[in-house]
């Protein structure tokens, strides 16, 4: 079976969650005997034409020249190239800048789309952009042969809003098993002596709400904010909390081993995402044995269940930061690790995609 994966900037991952997913999935499919092509932006740092057995097709991407509009041209170039190849299945990751070209997909290929989160709810977008994203969402649903939801919440949304069926396949993660206190040496932190969050610094990720609650030097712990803060919203946050001595904006960190150690040795890990499906950073925190406090919404509860703290406002966070006795909640950590092993391991996720591809191609032939 020949599979194409479009909708990302490419592999290996240098960017974000969908790129990481594309890397793990494509390599896993090749290991199981599939022929896999991943479309890469021509500006991707990796310039080779294969990666661990995955074929890489580099397509022109003018995003660096013209901004966001370049993403639409890049997706169009990927889809036009796919018409030249004999793919059995095209896996479309997201729909933001690709679904307007849906009619151009090759007719013989089966298109299955991972619908990602509720992109139109992101408050960073203007009302005009949010309306477009709702339109793009409808196009993706209309022109996809099959839909994939990576969370139960998204699956329910697709059913309730569009009466559309989808197959639930979550995102994946692997257990972090090489924790090393030496990784903290350059930070001058004691294990479990700091709280943290890792996120894009955007309003819908509850950053301001979390920091307002965590702005408490009396806790005796620094609070690390890991994410690119060289943005307008980042500047606003830094200005807002400039007098809060325990909050430290450390920027983006892309060393996965360091990130995992920081997660593992944190006292409390905050996850404020509100509009996504199965968020990769949440699973990674679970896999790193972090004790988690998450925004109280259906997406996070579907994953964490009763094995996390939840917040609705800044006061919830302040109370937790001051009064938490971490050692009393080892069961939360242990049960979240069990969830990674039983439900969210990459090997299980890849196998579910294998089963999905086999099922949809068999349906076509029958």
N, C-alpha and C positions, 0 to 999 in steps of 0.2 A: 504494500500500500504506500502511495506517495502522498505526503502531507506537506502543506505549506503553512507557515505561521507568519501572519502579518499584523501590523498594528503597534509594533514596538520600534524603538530606535536601533535595536539589534543586540546581538550577543558577541562575546561574553558581556555580562551586565556591568555597565558603568553609570547607570542612570536611576533605576527605580524598580518598583515591585513587578510590573509586567515584564520588564527585561529579565529580572531574576527568574521569574516563572518560565519565560520562554527558554532560558538557558537550561534549567533543570528538566523541563518537559522534553525539549528537543533531544538532548543527550540521552535521556531515559528511553525515548521512543527508538532511537538508533540502536541502543543496547538490546532492544526487544525485536530488532529486525526490520524496523520501518525505514523507509527512505524519507528524509526530512530536509526541507529547505526553510531557512529563516531569512527574512528580508531585513537588511541592515541599511541604515542611513549611510550615504557615501562619506559623511563627516565622522562616522564612528571611528574611534582610535584603532580598532582591530581591522587590519586591511587584508587579512588572508581570505581565502575562498572556501576553507573548511575549518570547522572547529569541533574536535572530538567526534569526527564522523558526520557532523551536520554540514550540509552544503550552505554556504553563505552567498546571497545575491545582494550586491551593493547597488542601491538605487539613489539617483540624484535627489538631494534634499536641500532646498534653498532657505530653510528656517533661519540659518545664521545671517542670511542676506535680507530677508523681508519679514522676519518675525513669524508669528503664529500662522499666518496664511501659508507659509512654507510647508507646514505639516499636511495641509490638504493636497498640495502638489506632490509631496513625497508619497502619500498614500495612493494617490492616483497613479503615480509611476509604478508602485508595487503591484497594483491591480492590473495595470496594462501588461506588465511583464508576466503576470500569472496566466494571462491568456495565451502565451506562447508555449506553455508547458502543460503536460498532461497530468494534472493533479487529481487525485481521487477526492481529497478533502482539503478545504481551506479553513483553517482555524483563525478567526478574526478576533483579536484581543482588543476589546473596547470598540467604540463606534464614533467617537467625537468628530474625527476629521476624515473618516473613511466611508460612513454610511451614505453620504450624498452621491458616491460613485457606485453604489451597490448594483445598479443595473448593468454595470460593466464587468462584473465577475464572469469568468468562463462558465458557460451553460452546463458543461458536463461535470463540473466539480460540485461537490456538496459543501455548502457554506454553513459552518456552525460558529456561533458568536458567543464569546464570553462577555456578558453585558456589564461587567465591572460594577461600580456603585451608582448612586443617584447623582450623576454629574451635574444635572441642572439645579441641584440644591446648593451647590457650592456658592457661598456668599461672596467670594472674590470676583465672581462674574457679574456683569451688569444685567439688568432685566432683559435687555435685547439679546445678549448672549445666552442667558438662561432659556429664553423662548426658542432660540435656535437649537439648543441642546435637547430640549424636549422633542423638537421636530426630528432631530437626528436619531434620537432614541426610537421614535416611531418607525423611521425608515429602516433601522437595523432590524427591528422586529418583523417588519413586513417582508423584507427581502432576504432574511436568513432562513435557511431550511430547518435549522435547529438552534435552540438557545441553551446556553449554559449559565447557571447562577452559582456564584462561588459563596453564597450564604443563603441560609433558610429565609432570612428577611427579604433578600432580593427575589428569591423564588416566589415568595408570597406576593410581593409587589407586582411582579409580572403577571401573576395569575389574577389578582384582584383588579389591577388597572387595565390590563389588555386582554384578559382571558386567554393568556398565552401559556402553554406548557413549557417547562424547562427542566433540564436535568441538573441536579445539584451535585457539583464537584467542588470541594473546597480548595483553597490555596494550600501549599505545603510548607513544611519546615523539617529540619532534622535536629535532634538533640545536640546541645553544645556540651561536649564531654572533655574539654581540655582547658578548664578554668585555671588561671595562673595569677596569683596575687602580684607577681612581679610586673604585670601589665599596668598596675596602678602606680608604679614607682614614680613616673614622671608627673603624676597628678597630685602626689602628696596626700592621698586619701587612704583612710583605713577601710578595710572591707566593711560594707554595710554602714559606712559613715557618711553617706550622701544620698539624696533623692535625685530623680532625673526624669526627663522626657526626651524622646527622639521623634521628630515630626517635621514635615514642611511647616514653616511658620505662616499659617493661614488661619483666618478667623474660625472656619468650621472645624478646626482641630482643637478648639477650646483653650488655646494657649493663654490668652489673657485671663480667663477664668481660673485656670490652674495656677498661674503665677501670682494672681491676687491672693489666692488661698495659701500659697507656699511662701509668700513674702513674710517670713517669720524668723529673723535671726536668732530668736531665743530657742529655736529647735536645736541649735548647735550643729546643724548639718548644712553644707552647701547644697544648692539645687542647680543641677546642670541642665542647660537648654541646648540640645544638640540638633542643629539644623541651620541651613544657610540663613543668616540674618542680614545679608546685604541687599535688602529689599525695602520698599516703602513701609510695609507692615512690620518688618524687622526693626527698622529705625523707630517706628512708633512704640514698639514694645520696649526697646532699650531706653527710650526717653521716659516712658511711663514708669519703669522699674529701676531707674538709675540710682535711686536712693535706697534700694533694697540690697543690703550688702551680701546676703547669702545667695542671691541669684546670679549665676554666671552664664553668659552667652558665649559658648565655645565654638560656634560655627558648625559647619558640616564635617563629619568624620566618615571616611570611606574605607578605612581599614577594618574589615569584617571581624578579624580576631580581636582587635581592641574594642570594637563596639560590643561584641558578645561578652567580653570580660567586664565591661562597664555595666551592662545589663545584669550579669550574674551577681556582681558584688554590690549592686545598689540596695539601699534600704527599702525604698519604694519606687516603683516604676509607674509613671502616669501615662495613660493612653486616652487622648481626648477626641479621637476621631468620631464624627457623628453621621457621615453620609456614605460611608463605604460599605463594601460587603465584608468578606473575610480579609481583614487588613493584614498584610504581610508582617508589619512591624509588631503587631500584637502576638502572632504566632511565634515570632522570633524571641520575644520577651518570655513567653511561656516556655519555649525550648531552652532558654538560658536560666531557668529556675528563678525568674524574677517574681517578686511579690507585687501584684498589679492592682492599681486603682484606675478604673475606667469610667468614661462618660456613660451615664445610665441610658442606654438605648437598646433597641431590639437586636441590632447587629452584634454588639459586644456581649450582651447577655446570651445570645445563641451559642457563642463560643465558650465563654467563661463560666456560665451557669452561676452556681453559688460559691465559686472558688476565686473570688476577687472582691475588692471593695468597689463601690460605685459612688459617683458624685453627680449631683444636680446643680450645685452652686459652690461658690468659693468657700462658704462657711463649712461645708462638708469636708473640704480639703484641709482647711485650717485645723479642724478638730482631729482629723486623722494624723496629720503631721506632728501635732503636739502629743497626742495620747497613744500612738501606736506602740504596741509591744510585739515586735516582729516575730519573736520566737514562739508566740502562741499560735501562729498561722502557718506552720510547716505543712499542714494538711492541704492547704490551698495549692502550694507549690507542687507537692507530690501528685495531686490529682490532675493538675494541668499538664504535668509531664506525661502522665498516663494517657491524656487526650492526644498529645502529639504522637505518641507511639501507636495508639489504637485507631486514630482517625485522620491525623494531619501529616503523617510522615510522607516524604516525597515519593517513596516507593509505592505507597498505596494510592496517592494522587495520580501518579503516572499510569498505574494499572487501571484506574477508573477512566482515564482518557482513552487508553487502549480499548477498553470494553465499549466505550461510547462510539469510537470510530468504527469498530467492527459492527456494532449494532446498526448504525445509520447507513453503512454501505450495504449490509445484508438486506436492510429494508428496501433500499433502492433496487437491488437486483431481484427481489421477490415481487 
